[in-house]
Amino acid sequence: MPLLDIITSLSDLYRNDNVKLTLMEIKATIIELGSFGYSFHDTEETRDTDPAFFSLVEKMELLRAEVFLIRLLNHRGSLKFLEHQIDSFHNELKYFRDYQRNAPVAETKVPKLIWLHIKPVAGEADSVCRSFLAESITEDKFTDELLKLLEKIKLLKTEVLFEELLSKHPSLIVNVKLQIKSLDQGLVVSRTYLMGPLEENEKLILAQVESVARDAACFYYSLLENEITEDTVRKFSHLLPGLVEKMKDVNAMIKEIYLPHRRLSRSNFPKLEGLGCIDFFLVDLFEQLKSKADSILSVKHQFHVVHEEIKFLRSFLAYIEEQYNEHQELKSVASCIIQVTLEAEYLIHLFVAGDCLRWYHPLWLSDLVEDLRIIKFQATETCKNVQGINIHNVLSTSTRASSPAESPQIDEAVIDLADEKKLVIDRLVAGSGKLDVVSIVGMAGLGKTTLAWKVYNDPSITYHFHVQAWCCVSQAYQKRELLLQILGDTVELTDDLLEMSDADLEMKLYRCLKRNKYLIVMDDIWSIEAWYDFKRSFPDDNNGSRILMTSRHFDVAAKIKEDNFIHPLRIFSEDESWELLQKKLFGTEGCPDELLELGKQISRSCGGLPLALVAISGLLKRTDMEPDWWKQVSENICSRIADDPETRCMDILNLSYTYLPDYLKRCFLYTGVFLEDKDIPVRKLTWLWAAEGFIAITQLGSKEDVAERYLRDLIGRSLVMASKRRSDGGVKTCRVHDMLRTLCLRRCEEENFLQWQNGYDELFPPTYEDLDYGVDPGYCLPANSTTYENRRVSIFSKRKHFVMSSPCGPCVRSLLYSATSDMRPWCPYDISSILNNFKLLRVLDVECINMGHAFPTGIEVMVRLRYLALSGDIDSIPESISELLNLEILLVKGLKGRVLLPRTIWSMAKLRHVHVINHAAFSLQDGIWKSSSQLHNLVSFSSPYLSCGERTENIMRRLPKLRKLRCTFSELSDDNEKCNQFPKLNFLTELVSLKLLYSGRIALPCKFDFPLNLRKLTLSKFHLPWSYISEIGKLPNLEVLKLLSKAFEGKVWEMKEGEFLNLKFLKLDSLNLAEWNASSDHLPQLQHLILRSCRQLKEVPSGFGEICTLEMIEVQLCTRSVGKSVRRLQTESLDMGNELKVLIDRSEMDF
């Protein structure tokens, strides 16, 4: 609309004072337009790229918006008129938007941002007018809303003027310049306040804002009536002080409204984050600074300031990293830096998302920038003040220097239970043939589970019973889950079995146990109902079968059976307590004299509780063995000792946690995301630590190496227990004692570290159908979503309850879901809407839910993801997955089998671990084997399905840093190519673990070309003659070898000298081997031998008894003669002074 048309349209409103002022502005604008003079005769390109001319166009657009609102206010009764005005204004905005896109980048903050404030005016005015004409709002509400929009435009116009004054007249006297700057900032606050809805009690503030706006306009128009020069500004500067004071008062009132919102949000931030969260945030923010999205244009300058300030503070933390944990002042500064980073992350992500923004968020961002500057100053000053202090001599109760983590010994004799163990074993193997129950009873922390585990794994027990199974009941148990736990130890859990009903599972268990002498351990029973739930699944064949139970409650054990043998565990005496503590700290060596009395005092304070003694030993042995330190620990224990034994134990566990360094506290608390009394897969745990930013990047090793050291440290401190180990001796799974888990979850809540959701009983009645048949189409979703505020959320529930609850977490960074049922997730669920409610996730684990035939919609926009675990009936991963540029861990479970990888996966440079179940396939249609792109960070990959030949080699060459590979090689039908030759892999120089399965028949002669660094090798179904094993035996670093499922075929294995010189672990499974000719010289370093389903093997080589390093032989499903030969080896080894452990399972069965 030309300026002349604006003047004409206002002619009938001329009596209104506001309109008179508007006409004055129009007049001033026309004069400014005329000042361009001959510039209009220049080329179009010159005019359109002149910043001064574009600034004028913006002011004209603000005038147009003001006139638009005035006309709506004065013609409110006509729908046709209102619609015409709105449509006309929208069309004019299109022209302005096109013009604005080509405008130059101006030096002030106002140009180009005006568009972001004018555009919503049309939408809001449109909505208000239609609501008024539809009689859904009153006339007063209509007027109030339009006046608020009008005030916003007026404030923005005044902002423009002040920006021009400051930019065009830099030589203004300091006092005037500061006052104008203060007014400018105040105008931003007031205008921002007008963006939000007003409560009834806030109308007074609105009146104050209008008053300030009028005064600002008065100053503005006074300048307009004159030529704006420094003298003119000086002439009217007497108006500024009063205006500034008024503005300060109004701003203070506005900020009082928003500050409670800020404090509430801060209260949900975790208190125990580390430097990793800062590094992740800086990466995310740097990406946002490159964005051109309108949603952040108005605050992009502040984003840049935040980035630079936090980048400086991160460098500061790196500079003082060795010291800040040792000095309270530096530690406080570090805590402030981390907390303000969390606040910045939360706030900036709200701006990026856009749909959760409130009127006060721009004010919050401005205050945050100021806070960062203050913290930067405080950090610098604090650092200066402590430079002269010898920080390492300062005693801190939370960060003593830790000694290096040692490899955990899973079978370590933590508690001397030999006499107790013998008593329980005697009760299990002796007595009548009737089914009997043996119970171990005692308070928490006495070692009930430890004793039961030692009994369960004793060779005499494994030899005596045909079938053994273990389940952990706990206080809140799922009957189906326990049935599957027991069945899982007796038979393979097939898909058919997982789909059975509970009744069918009970019958299946009964049949599996029938006519077998079995031992079932039911650990941690809390109620007699748990026994009744399973009693009928345990057949009594009068063959000496037994049930071994552990419980905290004597009355529960007494009710199970009248003649039930109950073995109560007692607390340790003072001497036994000191003996255990001393053994844990010094082994066979004695305690130094200077620590003797302090040590005994500490052991007495533990009240004879083994768990407390083990925990306190974990604390003491990780620090310097100094009297001052032991005295401090002793005083801390004595100051919090309670009379109740369990409370005393919990206090000591809490003390052990308190003394952890912060980086280990985070790792320990993260174990809380896993289910109670379940083995925690170490691989998954450490990957999650890395994805959360808990792992410090050092020069001493990879993220995986550092994470493993952290775990060893937690195990060494007895806060985590190693439950299973890998073939190379490393920890495969770990557990957390139930008392330590209670401590963990309590601390998680106190620190806002993790929110744990156990079911949705408040939403769904207990009688609601339990089977996984999907969401009832007639079910109405809750009116309100289940909203989570914490940074991390772990949910344990029925699958359909999880979906039906419509969980939402706008600020959640980690979402991990576990299903209550282990049954295969046949029923698909659309989880797209759920993911849309968690836009800021870095960790997403929904592997327990079947997402159907396609990836959920919107997954590609979750660009912050670093860990992604999904499951479904999918046959391919979409190419859009490559949008997740920060993704490091990708776990996909294809329930149908084969999953096709996208070609775009080669652009995902940060990937470290890719694991696809059952197997992954590459599309060879696009010639990907010819590409040169590489995944330089990928260190583990499973399970690709690859064809032999040149193409496979080319694919493998694109993974130069691969350390662990599990894959299937298959033969090709193309006879024209050397397709069935085993591919060369020697170029994978960092590969240490390789698992290979062959599908088909490999071409002979076969030449293995493995990398020389290989330490672990597993082969299945190669069907090779034993003569080809020499190539493997020559690998110089091979320590673990598993030959499974006809990896080699032939009746005789004749071992040769000079091979397998460093092999420590050997497993032979499902081979047709009958005669094994070898001596101790052929496997000089062997420690562990497993023989399984070698049903034609006659005996183990007799010379193996001379292998001095051999520690264990396990025999499963082999002939009686193999069992006898192993027993002879055990006797020979004992005669030679070596203790050989032998486990023989069902060895009396001949095949």
N, C-alpha and C positions, 0 to 999 in steps of 0.2 A: 504494500500500500504506500504510495508516494506521500511525502510530508504534507502536500497541499490537501490530499484527501483526508489526512488525519485532522487537519485544522477544520475542514468542512464538517467532518463527522462530529466535532466537539462544539460546533457553533450553538446548538440548542442547549448545551450544558454549561454555557459560559459563566452563568452566575455562580456556579460552585467554585469555592476558593481553591480546592485541589485541582480543578480543571484549569483555573487561571495559572497556577504554578506549572502545570503540565505544558500549557501554551508558552510559558516563558522558556521552558526547556527546549521546546520545538524551535522557538525563535533563535536560541543560542546555537542549536544544532545546525539551523540553516546558515547562520553566520559562519560557523566552522566549516560547513560544506563549501560555502563561497570562498573561503580562504585558500582552497586548493587552487583557485585561479585557473591558470592555463593547464593544470595537470589533467583536466578532463579532455584536453585535446591530445594527450599522449595515447599511446597504444593501450588496448584493453589489458594486455599482459602486465604493463607497468603499473596501471592503476590497481589491478587486483592483487598485486604482490606488495603493495605499499602498506606497511604495518599501521601507519597513522590513519590511512583511509579505511582499513579494515576495522580499526578501533571505533571509528565513526559509525560504520555500518552496524556494529554491535550495539552502540548506544541508541541508534535508530530502532533497532529491534527491541530493545528494552522499552522504549517509548511505545512502540506498537503493542507490546504485551500489556503495558499499563492502560492504554486506551481500550484495549480489548476487554479488560476486567471492569473498567468504569462503565462501558456500554452494557455489559451483562448485568451490572448492579442496577442500572437505570431502566432496563427493558426486561424485567424478570418475568413478565406475564405472557410473553409470546413465544410459543415453542418454535414456530417457523423462524422468527428473528434469531432466537438463540442458536438454532441449528445452523442457520446461515453464517452467523458470526464465528461459530466453532469451526465449521468447514473452511471458511475463508482464512482463519488463523492457521489452521493445519497446512493449507496450501502454501501460505507465505513461509512457514517454517521449513518446508521442503526446499524452497529456493535458498533460504539462509543456510540450511545444512549443506547443500551443494557448494555454496560459496565458501562456507567455513572450512570445508575439506581442502580447498586449494589455497587457503590463507597461509601467510608466512608464520613462522614460529616467533612469537613476540617475546620480549624480555620480561614482561610483567606476568603475574600469575592470573590476571583476569581474562584477557583475550583467549578465545577458544573454550573457556570454561563456562562462559555465559550460556552457551548452547545447552549445557547440562542442566541449567536452572530454568531456562525458558521452556524447554520441551515438556517437562512434567506439568507446567502450568496449564497447558492446553488440556492434557489428560485429566487433571484434577478438576478443572473448571467444567469440563464436559460431564464428568461423573456427578459433580454437585448439582449442576443444572438439571440433568435428567432425573436425579433423585428428588429434586424439588418439584418438578413437573409431575412426577409420579406420586407425589404427596407422601413420600417415604421419609422426608425430613421437613422440618418446619421452616417458615420464612426466616425466623431469627437464625436458625442454623445455616441456612443458605447464605444469609448476609455475613455471618461470622466467618464462614469458610472462605468466601470470596475476598473479604477484607483482609484476611490473613495472607492470602496469596498476593494481594495488592501491596501489603506491608513488606512482604518478602522482595518484591520487585523494587520497591522504593529503597530498601536497604541495599540491595545489590547496585542500584544506580549510584548511591552515595559511595559505596565501595569503589566503584569505577573511578569516580572523581578523585578520591583520596589516593588511589593507585597512580593516577595521572599526575597528581600534585607531587608525589614522592619521586616519580620517574623523570618528569619533565623539569623539575626544579630541585636538583640535588643540593643546591647551595643554600637551602632554607636554613634559618638559624636552628641550632640544635634543639632548643626547647620546643619550638613549633613542630619540628619534624618528629620528635618523640611523641608529642601529643597526638599528632595526626596518625602515626603508626598505632598508638594505643587505641584510638577511635576505630581505625581500620580493623584491628583484631576484634574489638568489641562488636563491630557490625557483623562480622562473620559468626560470632557466637549467637547473636540475636537472630540473625537470619536462619541459622541452623535450628534454633529452638522452634521457629515457626514451621519447620518441616513436620513436626510431630503433632499427634492429637493432643488437645488441651483438656485437662481435667477441670472440674468446676472450680476447685480451689486455686487454679492457676490463672484465672481470668485477670487477677490483679497484676500478675507479671506481664500479661499481654498488654494491659493498659500502660504499664511502665515502658514496655518496648515501643509502643506507639508514640509515647511522649518523647522518648529518645530519638525516634525516627523523625518526629516533627522538628526537634531542635537541630538534628543533623541536617534536615532539609533547609531549615532557616539559614544555617551557615552556608549550605550549598548554594541557595538562591541568592544570598548576599554576594557571593563570589560571581555568580552568573551575570548579575546586573552590571558588573564591571569587567574590564579586561583583567584576566587572571595573571597577576605579576606578583613578585615577591613583596612589593609594597602593599598590594591589595591584601595579600594573605596576612601581612603584619597588622594591617588596619583592622581586620576582623578577628585577630588572634585572641582578643580578650574574651571571645565567646567560648574558646576551647577548654579552659580549665573546668568550668562548670559542667560542660558537656562530657568531659572525660570522667568526672566524678560520678555523674549520673550513669554513664555507661558501665563503670566499675560496679556500682550497686546492682544494676540490672543483671550483669553477668554473674555476679556472686549468687544472686537468687536462682538463676538458671542452673548454675553448676551444682547447687545444693539439691536440685531435683535429680540430676543424673548420677551424682556420686554414689548413692546407694546401689544403683545398678552395677557400677564398676566394682564396688566392694563385694557384692554378691558373686559376680563372675570370678573375681580373684580367689574367693574362698573355695572354689572348685578346682583350682590349679593344684597339681601334685607338688609336694614339698621336697621331693627327692629326685629330681631330674639331674642329668649330668651334662657334660659338654656336648655330647652327641646331639641333644635336642637343639643346641645353638647351631651346630654345623648343618643339620637338616633344614632348619629355618632359613639360614642364609642362602642355601641352594634354592629353596622354593621362592624366596623373595627376589633373588636375582632373576629368576625366570619371569616373575611378575613385572619387573622393571622393563622387560623387553616387550611386554604386552601393550597393545594399542586399544584395549577394550575401553568403552565409554565409562563403564562402571567404576574404573579407578583413575580416570583422567584427572578428576578434580583433586585427588589426593596423591598423585604420583610423585610430586615434589617431596611430600612428607615421607612417602615410602622410601625414596632415595636417602633422605636424612636418616631414617631408621636403619636402613641397611648399612650406611657408613658408620653410624655410632655403634651398632652392635658388632660390626666387623672389627672396629677398634677394640671394643671390650673383650671380644673373643681372643684377640691377639694378646691383650693384657692378661687374660686368664692363662694363656699358654706360657706367658713370661713368668708368672708366679706359681705355675702348676706344682712345682716341687715344694712350695712353701705354704700355700694358703690353707692346707689342711692342718698345718702345724701352728697357725697363729689365728686367734679368734677374730681379730679385726679383719684380716684378709679373708677369712672364711665367711664372715658376714657380708663383705663386699661381693664375694663370689656368689653367695646365695641370692643377693639382690639382683645381680646381673642375670642369673638364670631365671628368676621370677619375672623380671621385666621382659625377658625374651619370650617367656610363655605368654605373657600378656600381649606383647606385640604380635606374636603368631596368631593368637586367638582373634585379635581385633582386625588384623590385615586380611585374614581368611574370611571374615565377615564381609569386608568390602569386596573381596574377589567374588564370593558367592552371590552377593547382592540381595538375595531374597530375605535375609534376616536383619537387614540394616534398620536401625532406629535413628531418630533425629539426633540423639546425643552422641552417636559414634564418631562423627567428625570432631566434636569437642574433646572426646576421649583421646582421639589420635593426637590432637594438638598438645594435650596435657602429657601424653606419653612421650612425645618428642622432647618436651621440657624435662621430664623425669630422666630420660636417657642422658641428657646433658649434665644434669645434677649428679647422677651416678658416675658418669665419666670423670667429673671433677673430684668426687669423693674417692674414687678408685685410685686416681693419680696421687692425691694427697696422702692416702693411707699407705700406698706403696713407698712413698718418700719417707714416711715416718718410721717404717719398720726396717729400712735398709740397714741400720746399724745394729739390729738385734740378731743375735745368733739363734735363729728360729728353731733349729733342730734340737736345742736344749730345752725348749719349752715343752712341758709335760701336758699332753692333751688326753682327755679321757676317751676320745673316740678314734684316734688315729695313731696308734703305735706302729712303728715300722714292722711290716710283715716279712717273715722269712719266706724264701721261695717255696712254691707249692710242690709237694711231692706227689708221685703217682699213687693213687689210692689203692689200698689192698682190700679187695672185696671180701676175701675170706679171712681177714685179719681177726685175731682173737681179741675182740673188743672187751668181752666180759668172760671171765673164767667160769664156765657153766658145766664143766666136765661131770661133776657128781650129779647135778640136776638132770643133765642130758641122759646119763646112764639110767637113772631112775625112770624117766619117761619112756625111753626105748624099751626097757624091760617090760613095762606095762603094755606096750604096743605089741611086742612079739610073743609074749608069754600069755598064759591064761587060757580060758576056754575058747572053743571055736566059734561061739556065738558073736554076733556083731556087738562090739563094745565101744564105749565112749570114754576118752581120757581128756580131762580138762586141766588147762594151766590157768590159774587165777591170780590176779594181783593188780595193784594200782598202776596207773599210767606211769611209764618211765622205768619200770622194774625189769624189763627185758623179756616179756612174754613172747612177742613175735620173734625176737632174736633166738630164743631157746627153741621155739617151734620150727624155725627155719633150719637150725643146725640139726635137729632131729630128722626133719624131712629129707635133708640131703646126705645124711649119714649112709655110708656104703652098706651097712648091715640092714638098713631100712629099705633102700632101693633094691637090694637082693631079695629081701623077704616078701615084699608086696609086688603083685603083678601090675597093678595100676595105681598111680599116685596122681592126686590133683589138689590144687590149692585155690581157695577163694577167700577174699576179704569181705566180710559182711558189713561192718561199720554200723553206725547208729541209724542212718537212713539208707536203706538198701533197696535195690530193684531186683525182684525175684528172677526176672528173665535174664538180667545181666549176670547174676550169680550162676544160673544154670549154664549159660554160655561159657563162663569162666571155667567151670568144672569140666564141661564137655571139651573145651579147647585143649585141656591137658590129656584127654583120653582119645579123641578122634580129630580128624581134620574138619574145620568149620567150613563146610561147603555152602554154596548159595542156597541149596535146597534146605539145609539145616537151619540157616539163618532166617528163612521164611516161615519156619514152623511156628505154630501157636505155643503158648506156655505149656498147655497140657501135653502136646506132642513132644515138647522138649523134655518134660518130666519122664515121659515113657521112654524116650530115646536114651536118657541117662540111665534109667533103670536097666534097660537091655544091655547097655555098654558095661555096666558093673556086674551084671548077672553072671554067676559062675566064675568070677575073678576075685582073687584076694586083693582087696583095695584098701588104700589109706586116703581119706579125704581130710584135709585141714580146713577148718572153718575159723578164720582168724577174726578176732575183735567182735564177738557177739555181744549185743546189748540187751536182747530180749528173748524170752522163751518162744515167741512167735516165729522167730527166724528158724528155730529148730523144727517146729511143726510144719513150716512151709516146705522143708526138704526131706523130712523123715521118711516119707513114703517112696522117695526116689532111691533110697539106699537099701538094696536087697540084703537079706540075712540068709546066706547059704551055709552057715555053720562051718566056714572055712577060715576063720581068724581075721576077717575084715575089721577095720577100726576107723573111728572118727576121732580126730584130734582137734580140740577146741581151745581157743583162748578168750578170756573175758575179764573185764574189770570187776564184774559183779558175781560174788560167791553165790547169791541166791539163784541167779540164772543158771549157773552150772549145776546146782543142787537139784533143780527141778527137771533137768533133762532126763535123768535115769536114776532109779533108786540106788543101784549099786555102782553108780558112776564114780570112777576114780578121779578125785580132785587133787591136783598138785598145787598148793599155794606157794607162790614165790615170796621169799622174805626179802627185807631190805638188807643191805650190806652192813657188816659190823664196821667199827672204826678202822680196825686193822685191814679188813678186806677193801675198804674204800681207799685207804692210802696205797695199798698194794696195786689196785687197779689204776689209780691216778699216776703213780710212779711208773708203772709199766707203759702207760700211754705216752708219758712224757720222755722217758729215758730208756725204754726198752730193757735190755738186760743190765745196763749200767745203773749204778746207784745215783740217788739224788745228791747234788753237791751239799756240803755241810751248811753253807750260808743260806740255802733255800729250804732246809729240812723242816724247821719249825713252822715256817710260813706255809709250806706245802701241806703239812698235816692239819694246820688250821683251816686251810681251804677245803681239804677233803672232808673234814668234820662238818663244815658248813653245808655240804651237799646232802646231809641227812641220809646217807646210805642209798641214794637213788642212782643207779647206774647211768641213766640218761643224763642226769645233771653232772655226774663225774666226767662222762665222755665229752659233754659240751664244754665244760670248763677247761678240760685238757686241750680241746681244740683251740680255745682262746689263748691259753698260756704258751703252747708250743709254736704259735705263729708269731710270737714276739720275742724280744730279747729276754734271756734268762737272767734277769737282774732283780735283786732283793727289793729295790724301790718299787718296781713295777708289780711284783707279786704282792707287796704290801698294799698297794693301791687296789688291786683286784680283791684281796681279802677284805679290806675295809668296805668296798662296795657291796660285796656279798653279805657281810654281816649287817650292813645298814638296811637291807631290804629282806632279811630272812623272816619268813612267816612260820607259824606253828603247824599249819596244815601242810602235809608233805607235798601234795600236788601243787599247791600255791608256791611252796618253796622251790620246787622244780621249775615251775613256769618263770619265777623271778630270775633264776640262774640262766635259763634259756634266753630270757629278755636281755640279761646282761651280756651274754655272748653276742647277741644281735647288735646291741648298742656299741660294742667295741669294733664292729666291722667297719672297714673303710667304706665310704659312700658307694663306690662302684660295685662292691660286693653286696651291699644292702639292696641295691636295685635288682641285682641278679637273683638274690634269694627271694625277694618279694614276688618276683615274676613267676616263681614256681606255683604261686597261688592261682594262676589261670588254669591249671590242670586239675583234674578230678581227684578227690580224696582217695587214698589207698590204691592208687593206680601207678604202675610204672610209667615214668616220664621218659619218652625217647630223647636221648641226649642230642641227637642230630637236630631234632625239631626245636628243642629248648635253646640250643646255641644259635641256631639260625634266627630265632625270634629275638634273642638278645641283640644280635647284630642289626636286625631290621628296626629295632627300637632305639638304636644309637647308644647302647650300653658299652659297646666294645671300643676301647681306645685304639686308634691307629698308631702303631709304633713301628720302629725299624727292626724289632726283634722277631717279627713273624707276621703271618696273615691274620685276618680277622678270626678265622677258624682256630688257629693256633692259640691266639690270645684268649678266645672264649673257652677253649679246653683248659687253659691254665686257671681261669677263673673258677671253673667247675671243680678242678682238683683242689683248689684252695677251699671252697665251700665244703667239700667232702673231708678235707684234712681238718677243718674246724668242727666236724661232726654236726653240721647243720643240714647236710644232705647226705643220704646214704646211697652208695653204689649198689645196685641190685643185680644187674647182669653185665657181663663184660664181653667185649668183642674177641674175635679169635687172636688178635694181636695184643691182647691184654688191656686195651683201653676200655673205658666205661661205655656200655651200650645203652643201658637204662639206669635211671636213678629214682629214688623215692624220698619222701619227706615224712618223718614221724608225725603221727596225728597231733601230738602236743605242739610240735614245731609248726605244723600247718595252722593250728589254732592261733599261735603267735603271729604267723605270717599274715593271716586274714585280718587279725586285729590291727596289726601295724598298717596293712594296706588301707584300712578304713581311716585310721588316724592321719596317715600321710596323703590321703586323697590319691593314692597310687593306683588303685584298682577297685572297680565295682563288680561284685560277684552276684549273679542272679541265679538262684537255684529254683527253677520251675516258675510257673505262673498260677499258683494255687488261688491267688486273689481274683484272677480273671476267669478261670475254668474250674468247675467243680470236680472233685476227685472221681466222680462216676462217669465223667466224660470219656467217650471211646478212646482206648489206649493204642489201638493199632494204627499203623502208618498208611491210612487210606486217603490221605489228602484232606483238604479243607472242604467241609460241607458247603455246596453251592448256596444253600439257603441261610448259611450263617452270616450274621451281620457283624462286621468288624467293629471293635471298640470305637466309641465316639472320639476318644482321645488316644493317641499313640502312647505306648510306654516309652517315656523319654528318659534318657540317660545323660548325666551331666559330667561324669568323670572322664578323664583322658583315656582310660582303658576300661573295657567292659568284657567280662567273660560270662557267657550264658550257658546254662545246663538245663535242658528242658526237652519235652517231646517236640518232634520236628514241626508238627502242625501247630502246636501252641506258639512256637517261636514265630511262625509266619503270621498266624492269626492275631498275635499281639501287636502287630505293626510297630516294631521297635524303631526308635528315632534317636539320633544323637548328633546334632549339628556340629558339636565341637569334639566328638569322640575321635581319637586317633587310631585306636586299636579295637577291633571287634573279633572275638573268638567264640565260636559256638561249638558245643558238644551235645550230642543227642543222648537221651536217656536209654535208648535201645541200641543194641549192637546189630540189629537186623539190617540186612542190605536195604538201602534206601531206594526201593523200586519206584515209589510214587514220586513223580516230579512236582516241583513247586516253582512258581515264578517269583523270584526274589528281587526282581528289578526295582520294585517300589521300595523295598527295604534298603537297597543300596543307595537309592536316591535320597534316603533319609540320613545317610552317613557319608557326606561328600568329602570329608577331610581325612579319610582313613589313610594310614600308612601301613597298617597290618590288617588283613582281612582273611580269616580262616573260617570258611563255611563248608569244609570238606565233607561234613556229615550229612549234607543236604543234597538231594538230587535236583539239579537246576534244570533238568529237561534236556531237550535236543540242541539247545543253543546257549551261548554265553548270555548272561543277563544284560538287558538293555542299559546302556549308560556306563558300563564298566570302563570303557575307554576314556571317559572324562575324569576318572579317579587318578589323576596324574601323579599324586603324591605317594601312591602305593609302592612299598618296597618288598612286601611279603604278600603273596596271593595264593590261597589254597582253595580249589573248587572241585566239584564232583558233578557228573551228569552223564546222560545218555548221548553225549556229543561224539561226533566222529571227526571234528576238526576244530582248531582254534582260529578265530577270525583274524584277519590281517590287521584290524584296528588295535590289536593288543600292543602293537609297536608304539602306540601313543603313550603307553606307560613307560616313559623314558627313565624313570627312577627305579623301576622294578629290579630287584636283586634275586628274589627267590620266587620261582613259579612252580607250583605243585598242582597238577591236574590229574584227577582220577576219572578215566573214561570207563564207565560201567559197561559199555558194549565191547570194549577191547581196544581196537586200534584208534589212535587219534592223530590226525594229520596236522603237522606243524606248518604255520604260515611262512612264506618266503621272507616276510618282513621281520621275522625273529632275528635275522642277521644284523638288523639296525639297532637292536636293544643292547647297547654297549655295556650297561651296568649289570647285566645278568651274571650271577655267580653260581646259581644252582637251578637246574631245570630237571624236574622229575615228573614223568608221565607214566601213569599206570592204565592199562597193562603194558602197552608199548606205544612209542611215538614213531611216526613215519614222515619222511620228507617227500614232497612232491618233486619228482624229477622231470616234470613236464617243462619247467621254466629254465632248465639248464643251470640250476643253482650250483652244481658241482664245478661249473666253469668260473664262477664268481671268485673274486679275490678278497671280499670282505671277511673279517674275522671277529670272533667273540673273544677278545683278549682277557676278559675277566672271568669267564666261565671256568669253574674248577670242578664241578660235579655234574654228571649228566646220566639220566636213566629214563626210560629204557628204549633207546632208538632201535628200530627194526631195519637192518641194513642188508643190502645184497652184496655179496662178494664182488670184488672187481675194482677197477680204477676209480669209479665214481665214489665209492665209499671212502677210499683213501683220500680223495680230494676234499670230501666233506670233513674228514677227521683233521686234515691239515689246517682247517679254519678254526680249530680249537686248540691253539698252541699251549695254553696254560692249564689244560685239563689234568686234574689230579686223580679223580675217581670216575670210572666209566662202567656202566652196566648196560649190556646191549645184546641183541640177538642178530646173528649173521645167518643169512639164508642163501641157498643155492639159486642160481638163475638157469632158465631153460635155454639161454642163448649159447649155443655151442661154438659160435664164431669168436667168442671173446675168452680170454683167460679169466672166466667169471667165477669159477668155483675154487680158485686158489685163495688161501687165507690172506687177507690184506695185510700189508706192511703197517706196523704201528710204531716202529722204532723212532719215528720223528717226534712222538709225544714224550719228550724228555722229562717232563715233570709228573708223568703218570705213575702213581704208586699203588693204586688199587684197580683191578680189572676183573669183571665178572662177565663171562661169555657163555651164551647158549647157542648151539648150532641147530638150524632147522634144515633137514635134508641130509645129503651125503657129501662130505667134503672131498674134493678131488685129491687123489694121491699121485705123486708124493706130496705131502704137506710140509711146508716149511713155516714154523712159527718165527715171527720177527718182532719180538716184544722189546719195549724199551728196557735198558739195563737197570734203571732205577726202580723197577717194579718190585713191590714188597708183598703184595697180596694178589693171588690169582685163583679164580674159580672157573672151572670148565664143566659144561654139561652137554651131553648128547653129541659129542664129536665122533663117537664110534671109531676111534683110532686104535691101531695096534700099539702095544706097550713099547715098542721100539722107538716111537716118536716122542716119548716122554723125556728123552735125553736133552732135547732142545730146551725144555723147561728147566731141567735140573742144572743147566749151566748158567742160569740167571744168578748173578753174584749177590744180589740183595734180597732174594726171595725168602720171606720168613713164614708166609702162610700159604698153604696150598689146599684147595678143596676140589676133589674129583667126584662129580656127582652124575647120577643117571646116565650110565654108559658113556662117560667121557672117554674112557679107554675100554677096549674089549680084548678079551684073551684070557686064557686060564692061568698063565704064568707071568709074573712080573719079576724080572731078573734085574735087580738094581746094580748100578755100576759105581765104581769109586770115582771120587772127584766131583760128584754131583750133590746138589741139595746141602751144601756145606753150612748154610746159615738157616735152614728150615727149622722153625720152632713149633709150628702147628700143622698137623696133617689130618684131613678128614677124607675118608673113603665111604661113599654112600651109593647104594644100588649099583654095584659093579658085579660082573660075573667072574671075578677073580677067584681062583681056587688055591693057587700056590704062590706064596710071596717069599722070595728068596732074598734075604738081606741080613746085614749084621749091624752092630753098633757103629761101625765106621761109615756106613752109608748115610746115617742121619745123626751126626755127632752132636747137634745142638737141639734135638727134638725135646720139647717140653710137654706137648699135649697131643694125644692120638685119639681120634674118634672113628669107630667102625660101626656102620649102620647098614642094615639090610644087605650085607655081603653074605648071602645065604649059601654060597658054595665054598667060601674060604674055610680052610681046615684049621689053621692056627696062625697066631702072630709069631713072627720070627723070634726064635729063642734068644738070639743075641741082643735083643732090645733091653734085656734086663741089665746089660752092662752100660747102657746110656746113662751117664751120671746126672744129666740134666732133666731126664724124664720125670715129670711130676704126676701126670694123670693119664689114665686110659679109660675111655668110655666105650661100652659095648651095648648096642641096641639091635634087637631083631637079627641076631646072628646065631650060628650053631652052638650046640653045647660044647663042642670041642674047642671053639674059640674062647669061650668063657673059661674053660679049664686051663688053656695055655696062658691066659692073662693072669689067672690066679697063681700059676707057677712063677710067672715073671715077678709078681708082687712079693712072693716069698724070697726069690733070689735077690731081688733088690734090697729087701730088708736085711738079708744076710750080709750084703755089701755095705750096709750102713746108710742106705738111701731109703727114704719113705715114699713109696709109690702109692698114690690114691687110685683105687679102681672102682668104677661104677658100672655094674652090669644090670641091664634092664631086661627082664623076662628071658634070661639066658637059658632057662631050662627047656625052652621050646625049640625043637629041632625042625628044620625045614628041608 
